[in-house]
Amino acid sequence: VNKRLTEESVRRQEEIMTRLLEAEKAEREREWDDERRATTAQPVSRREPPAFEVYKREKMRTLEMYRTVSPQLNPYYRQKVDRYFSQIRP
């Protein structure tokens, strides 16, 4: 500005340039750094505990029993019961 350069303004200019160069270098390193690369998660196969399998079998057996031994219902309630069983079925 009006050809007035002070020592401090030159020093500040150099600091700004240094910071910009460091930022550029860090960005370049990030592009090539393998540790920073993300990897897609691998699917994990999970087995259900044996106790849960037993529970599911018992539940299905109970549901089937209710379905086969249904009381005499009028068609409206029979439809409601069928809809209920279809919703709770896994």
DSSP file with accessible surface (Angstrom, degrees, kcal/mol):
  #  RESIDUE AA STRUCTURE BP1 BP2  ACC     N-H-->O    O-->H-N    N-H-->O    O-->H-N    TCO  KAPPA ALPHA  PHI   PSI    X-CA   Y-CA   Z-CA
    1    1 A V    >         0   0  141      0, 0.0     3,-1.4     0, 0.0     0, 0.0   0.000 360.0 360.0 360.0 117.0    0.0    0.0    0.0
    2    2 A N  T 3   -     0   0  135      1,-0.3     3,-0.1     3,-0.0     0, 0.0   0.838 360.0 -68.6  52.1  34.4    1.6    3.2   -1.2
    3    3 A K  T 3  S+     0   0  208      1,-0.2     2,-0.7     0, 0.0    -1,-0.3   0.820  98.7 136.0  58.9  35.0    4.9    1.4   -1.4
    4    4 A R    <   +     0   0  176     -3,-1.4     2,-0.6     2,-0.0    -1,-0.2  -0.854  23.4 169.2-114.6  95.3    5.2    1.0    2.3
    5    5 A L        -     0   0  140     -2,-0.7     2,-0.2    -3,-0.1    -3,-0.0  -0.928  13.9-164.0-105.5 123.8    6.3   -2.5    3.2
    6    6 A T     >  -     0   0   84     -2,-0.6     4,-1.9     1,-0.1     5,-0.2  -0.608  33.5-110.2-101.4 167.0    7.3   -3.0    6.8
    7    7 A E  H  > S+     0   0  168     -2,-0.2     4,-2.4     1,-0.2     5,-0.2   0.893 118.4  53.7 -59.4 -40.6    9.3   -5.8    8.3
    8    8 A E  H  > S+     0   0  120      1,-0.2     4,-2.8     2,-0.2     5,-0.2   0.905 106.5  49.8 -66.0 -41.2    6.1   -7.1   10.0
    9    9 A S  H  > S+     0   0   44      2,-0.2     4,-2.2     1,-0.2    -1,-0.2   0.899 111.6  49.2 -67.7 -35.3    4.0   -7.2    6.8
   10   10 A V  H  X S+     0   0   60     -4,-1.9     4,-2.2     2,-0.2    -2,-0.2   0.932 112.2  48.6 -66.6 -42.7    6.8   -9.2    5.1
   11   11 A R  H  X S+     0   0  119     -4,-2.4     4,-2.3     1,-0.2    -2,-0.2   0.926 111.7  49.2 -63.3 -42.8    7.0  -11.6    8.0
   12   12 A R  H  X S+     0   0  145     -4,-2.8     4,-2.4     1,-0.2    -1,-0.2   0.904 109.4  52.3 -64.3 -39.9    3.2  -12.0    8.1
   13   13 A Q  H  X S+     0   0  127     -4,-2.2     4,-2.4     1,-0.2    -1,-0.2   0.915 109.8  48.8 -61.5 -42.7    3.2  -12.7    4.3
   14   14 A E  H  X S+     0   0  118     -4,-2.2     4,-2.5     2,-0.2    -2,-0.2   0.898 109.9  51.7 -65.4 -39.5    5.8  -15.4    4.8
   15   15 A E  H  X S+     0   0   75     -4,-2.3     4,-2.6     2,-0.2    -2,-0.2   0.917 110.1  49.2 -62.3 -43.7    3.8  -17.0    7.6
   16   16 A I  H  X S+     0   0   88     -4,-2.4     4,-2.5     2,-0.2    -2,-0.2   0.936 111.8  48.3 -62.3 -44.9    0.7  -17.1    5.5
   17   17 A M  H  X S+     0   0   92     -4,-2.4     4,-2.5     1,-0.2    -2,-0.2   0.915 110.9  51.6 -63.0 -40.1    2.6  -18.6    2.6
   18   18 A T  H  X S+     0   0   71     -4,-2.5     4,-2.5     1,-0.2    -2,-0.2   0.936 110.7  47.8 -61.8 -45.8    4.2  -21.2    5.0
   19   19 A R  H  X S+     0   0  162     -4,-2.6     4,-2.4     1,-0.2    -1,-0.2   0.906 111.7  50.2 -62.4 -42.1    0.7  -22.2    6.3
   20   20 A L  H  X S+     0   0  105     -4,-2.5     4,-2.4     1,-0.2    -1,-0.2   0.916 111.5  47.9 -63.8 -42.1   -0.7  -22.5    2.8
   21   21 A L  H  X S+     0   0  102     -4,-2.5     4,-2.5     2,-0.2    -2,-0.2   0.900 111.6  50.2 -66.0 -40.1    2.2  -24.7    1.7
   22   22 A E  H  X S+     0   0  123     -4,-2.5     4,-2.7     2,-0.2    -2,-0.2   0.910 110.8  49.6 -63.6 -40.9    1.8  -26.9    4.8
   23   23 A A  H  X S+     0   0   55     -4,-2.4     4,-2.4     2,-0.2    -2,-0.2   0.919 111.3  48.9 -64.4 -41.4   -1.9  -27.2    4.2
   24   24 A E  H  X S+     0   0  107     -4,-2.4     4,-2.3     2,-0.2    -2,-0.2   0.922 112.0  48.9 -64.2 -41.1   -1.3  -28.2    0.6
   25   25 A K  H  X S+     0   0  117     -4,-2.5     4,-2.5     1,-0.2    -2,-0.2   0.924 110.7  50.3 -64.4 -43.1    1.3  -30.7    1.7
   26   26 A A  H  X S+     0   0   37     -4,-2.7     4,-2.2     1,-0.2    -1,-0.2   0.905 110.3  50.2 -63.0 -39.8   -1.0  -32.2    4.3
   27   27 A E  H  X S+     0   0  108     -4,-2.4     4,-1.6     2,-0.2    -1,-0.2   0.922 110.3  49.7 -65.5 -41.5   -3.8  -32.6    1.7
   28   28 A R  H  X S+     0   0  122     -4,-2.3     4,-1.2     1,-0.2    -2,-0.2   0.915 110.8  50.0 -62.9 -41.3   -1.5  -34.3   -0.7
   29   29 A E  H  X S+     0   0  111     -4,-2.5     4,-1.6     1,-0.2    -1,-0.2   0.882 106.1  56.4 -65.4 -37.4   -0.3  -36.7    2.0
   30   30 A R  H  < S+     0   0  124     -4,-2.2    -1,-0.2     1,-0.2    -2,-0.2   0.870 103.5  54.7 -62.2 -36.3   -4.0  -37.5    2.9
   31   31 A E  H  < S+     0   0  105     -4,-1.6    -1,-0.2     1,-0.2    -2,-0.2   0.868 117.5  34.9 -65.5 -33.1   -4.6  -38.5   -0.7
   32   32 A W  H  < S+     0   0  188     -4,-1.2     2,-0.5    -3,-0.2    -2,-0.2   0.582  89.9 108.1 -99.4  -9.5   -1.8  -41.0   -0.6
   33   33 A D    ><  -     0   0   57     -4,-1.6     3,-0.5     1,-0.2     4,-0.3  -0.557  50.6-163.6 -77.4 118.6   -2.0  -42.2    3.0
   34   34 A D  G >  S+     0   0  123     -2,-0.5     3,-1.1     1,-0.2    -1,-0.2   0.792  84.8  65.2 -71.2 -29.3   -3.4  -45.8    3.1
   35   35 A E  G 3  S+     0   0  174      1,-0.2    -1,-0.2     3,-0.0    -2,-0.1   0.816 100.4  51.7 -65.3 -26.0   -4.3  -45.5    6.8
   36   36 A R  G <  S+     0   0  167     -3,-0.5     2,-0.3    -6,-0.1    -1,-0.2   0.553  85.1 106.5 -88.7  -6.6   -6.8  -42.9    6.1
   37   37 A R    <   -     0   0  139     -3,-1.1     2,-0.2    -4,-0.3    -6,-0.0  -0.562  67.7-131.1 -76.6 136.5   -8.6  -44.8    3.4
   38   38 A A        -     0   0  101     -2,-0.3     2,-0.4     1,-0.0    -2,-0.1  -0.541  16.9-154.7 -85.4 149.0  -12.0  -46.2    4.4
   39   39 A T        -     0   0  131     -2,-0.2     2,-0.2     3,-0.0     3,-0.0  -0.936  22.7-108.1-122.2 151.2  -12.9  -49.8    3.7
   40   40 A T        -     0   0  122     -2,-0.4     2,-0.1     1,-0.1     0, 0.0  -0.534  39.9-107.2 -77.4 139.6  -16.4  -51.3    3.4
   41   41 A A        -     0   0   90     -2,-0.2    -1,-0.1     1,-0.1     3,-0.0  -0.386  30.4-129.2 -67.3 140.9  -17.6  -53.4    6.2
   42   42 A Q        -     0   0  151     -2,-0.1     2,-0.1     1,-0.1    -1,-0.1  -0.724  28.4-103.8 -90.3 141.0  -17.8  -57.1    5.6
   43   43 A P        -     0   0  122      0, 0.0     2,-0.5     0, 0.0    -1,-0.1  -0.395  32.6-146.4 -65.7 139.9  -21.0  -58.9    6.4
   44   44 A V        -     0   0  105     -2,-0.1     2,-0.5    -3,-0.0    -3,-0.0  -0.929   6.5-137.9-110.7 126.0  -20.8  -61.0    9.5
   45   45 A S        -     0   0  120     -2,-0.5     2,-0.5     2,-0.0     0, 0.0  -0.730  22.9-165.8 -84.6 129.2  -22.8  -64.2    9.8
   46   46 A R        -     0   0  217     -2,-0.5     2,-0.4     0, 0.0    -2,-0.0  -0.956   8.5-148.8-119.2 132.8  -24.5  -64.5   13.1
   47   47 A R        -     0   0  209     -2,-0.5    -2,-0.0     1,-0.0     0, 0.0  -0.782  21.7-120.1 -97.1 143.3  -25.9  -67.7   14.5
   48   48 A E        -     0   0   76     -2,-0.4     5,-0.0     1,-0.1    -1,-0.0  -0.552  36.7-101.4 -76.9 145.5  -28.9  -67.6   16.8
   49   49 A P    >>  -     0   0   81      0, 0.0     4,-1.8     0, 0.0     3,-0.6  -0.321  29.6-116.9 -63.3 149.3  -28.3  -69.0   20.2
   50   50 A P  H 3> S+     0   0   95      0, 0.0     4,-2.2     0, 0.0     5,-0.2   0.873 114.3  57.8 -57.3 -36.0  -29.8  -72.5   20.6
   51   51 A A  H 3> S+     0   0   78      1,-0.2     4,-2.2     2,-0.2     5,-0.1   0.890 105.6  50.0 -63.7 -36.0  -32.2  -71.3   23.3
   52   52 A F  H <> S+     0   0   87     -3,-0.6     4,-2.6     2,-0.2    -1,-0.2   0.887 107.7  53.2 -70.3 -36.6  -33.7  -68.8   20.9
   53   53 A E  H  X S+     0   0   61     -4,-1.8     4,-2.3     2,-0.2    -2,-0.2   0.914 109.3  49.3 -62.7 -41.0  -34.1  -71.5   18.2
   54   54 A V  H  X S+     0   0   69     -4,-2.2     4,-2.5     1,-0.2    -2,-0.2   0.928 110.5  50.9 -62.8 -43.5  -36.0  -73.6   20.8
   55   55 A Y  H  X S+     0   0  135     -4,-2.2     4,-2.5     1,-0.2    -2,-0.2   0.922 109.6  49.9 -60.2 -44.4  -38.2  -70.6   21.6
   56   56 A K  H  X S+     0   0   81     -4,-2.6     4,-2.6     2,-0.2    -1,-0.2   0.913 110.4  50.0 -62.5 -41.3  -39.0  -70.0   18.0
   57   57 A R  H  X S+     0   0  135     -4,-2.3     4,-2.6     1,-0.2    -2,-0.2   0.932 111.8  48.0 -63.2 -42.7  -39.9  -73.6   17.4
   58   58 A E  H  X S+     0   0   91     -4,-2.5     4,-2.5     1,-0.2    -2,-0.2   0.902 111.5  50.4 -63.7 -40.9  -42.2  -73.6   20.5
   59   59 A K  H  X S+     0   0   83     -4,-2.5     4,-2.6     2,-0.2    -1,-0.2   0.930 111.6  47.3 -64.1 -44.2  -43.8  -70.3   19.3
   60   60 A M  H  X S+     0   0   56     -4,-2.6     4,-2.7     2,-0.2     5,-0.2   0.907 111.2  51.8 -63.8 -39.5  -44.5  -71.7   15.8
   61   61 A R  H  X S+     0   0  142     -4,-2.6     4,-2.2     2,-0.2    -2,-0.2   0.922 110.9  48.0 -62.5 -41.9  -45.9  -74.9   17.3
   62   62 A T  H  X S+     0   0   55     -4,-2.5     4,-2.4     2,-0.2    -2,-0.2   0.924 111.9  49.4 -64.9 -44.3  -48.3  -72.9   19.5
   63   63 A L  H  X S+     0   0   19     -4,-2.6     4,-2.2     1,-0.2    -2,-0.2   0.916 110.9  49.5 -62.2 -43.0  -49.4  -70.7   16.6
   64   64 A E  H  X S+     0   0   73     -4,-2.7     4,-2.5     2,-0.2     5,-0.2   0.887 108.8  53.3 -63.0 -38.0  -50.0  -73.7   14.4
   65   65 A M  H  X S+     0   0  102     -4,-2.2     4,-2.5     1,-0.2    -2,-0.2   0.935 109.5  48.1 -62.6 -44.2  -52.0  -75.3   17.3
   66   66 A Y  H  < S+     0   0  130     -4,-2.4    -2,-0.2     1,-0.2    -1,-0.2   0.886 112.8  49.7 -64.1 -35.2  -54.2  -72.2   17.5
   67   67 A R  H  < S+     0   0   65     -4,-2.2     3,-0.5    -5,-0.2    -1,-0.2   0.893 115.2  40.9 -70.1 -42.0  -54.7  -72.2   13.8
   68   68 A T  H  < S+     0   0  102     -4,-2.5     2,-0.7     1,-0.2    -2,-0.2   0.849 117.7  46.4 -78.1 -32.5  -55.7  -75.8   13.5
   69   69 A V  S  < S+     0   0  107     -4,-2.5    -1,-0.2    -5,-0.2    -2,-0.1  -0.518  80.7 159.7-106.6  64.3  -57.9  -75.9   16.6
   70   70 A S        -     0   0   42     -2,-0.7    -3,-0.1    -3,-0.5     3,-0.1  -0.643  39.1-120.0 -88.8 142.1  -59.8  -72.7   15.9
   71   71 A P        -     0   0   90      0, 0.0     2,-0.8     0, 0.0    -1,-0.1  -0.286  43.9 -82.3 -70.7 165.3  -63.2  -72.1   17.6
   72   72 A Q        +     0   0  189      6,-0.0     2,-0.3    -2,-0.0     0, 0.0  -0.603  63.5 173.7 -72.6 108.3  -66.2  -71.6   15.6
   73   73 A L        -     0   0   67     -2,-0.8    -3,-0.0    -3,-0.1     0, 0.0  -0.879  35.5-109.7-117.7 152.0  -66.1  -67.9   14.7
   74   74 A N     >  -     0   0   84     -2,-0.3     4,-2.4     1,-0.1     3,-0.4  -0.379  44.6-100.1 -73.6 161.0  -68.2  -65.8   12.4
   75   75 A P  H  > S+     0   0  110      0, 0.0     4,-2.4     0, 0.0     5,-0.2   0.836 119.5  57.6 -55.3 -35.2  -66.4  -64.8    9.2
   76   76 A Y  H  > S+     0   0  132      1,-0.2     4,-1.8     2,-0.2     5,-0.1   0.958 112.8  38.8 -61.7 -49.8  -65.6  -61.3   10.4
   77   77 A Y  H  > S+     0   0  129     -3,-0.4     4,-2.6     2,-0.2    -1,-0.2   0.853 112.6  57.1 -71.4 -32.8  -63.7  -62.5   13.5
   78   78 A R  H  X S+     0   0   71     -4,-2.4     4,-2.5     1,-0.2    -1,-0.2   0.921 107.2  49.5 -62.3 -40.5  -62.1  -65.4   11.6
   79   79 A Q  H  X S+     0   0  111     -4,-2.4     4,-2.4    -5,-0.2    -2,-0.2   0.909 110.1  50.8 -64.2 -41.3  -60.7  -62.8    9.1
   80   80 A K  H  X S+     0   0   86     -4,-1.8     4,-2.4     2,-0.2    -2,-0.2   0.917 110.6  48.9 -62.0 -42.8  -59.4  -60.7   12.1
   81   81 A V  H  X S+     0   0   45     -4,-2.6     4,-2.6     2,-0.2     5,-0.2   0.931 111.3  49.6 -64.5 -43.7  -57.7  -63.8   13.6
   82   82 A D  H  X S+     0   0   62     -4,-2.5     4,-2.2     1,-0.2    -1,-0.2   0.913 110.9  49.4 -62.2 -41.7  -56.1  -64.7   10.2
   83   83 A R  H  X S+     0   0  109     -4,-2.4     4,-1.7     2,-0.2    -1,-0.2   0.918 110.2  51.8 -63.8 -40.8  -54.8  -61.2    9.8
   84   84 A Y  H  X S+     0   0  129     -4,-2.4     4,-1.9     1,-0.2     3,-0.2   0.945 110.6  47.2 -60.8 -47.3  -53.3  -61.2   13.3
   85   85 A F  H  X S+     0   0   18     -4,-2.6     4,-1.1     1,-0.2    -1,-0.2   0.873 110.0  52.9 -66.3 -32.9  -51.5  -64.5   12.7
   86   86 A S  H  < S+     0   0   73     -4,-2.2    -1,-0.2    -5,-0.2    -2,-0.2   0.842 109.8  49.7 -71.5 -27.7  -50.2  -63.3    9.4
   87   87 A Q  H  < S+     0   0  141     -4,-1.7    -2,-0.2    -3,-0.2    -1,-0.2   0.864 113.1  43.9 -77.5 -35.1  -48.8  -60.2   11.1
   88   88 A I  H  < S+     0   0   48     -4,-1.9    -1,-0.2    -5,-0.2    -2,-0.2   0.610  87.6 106.6 -88.2  -8.8  -47.0  -62.0   13.9
   89   89 A R     <        0   0  107     -4,-1.1   -29,-0.0    -5,-0.2    -3,-0.0  -0.495 360.0 360.0 -70.4 132.3  -45.5  -64.7   11.7
   90   90 A P              0   0  127      0, 0.0    -1,-0.1     0, 0.0    -2,-0.1  -0.136 360.0 360.0 -69.8 360.0  -41.8  -64.2   11.3
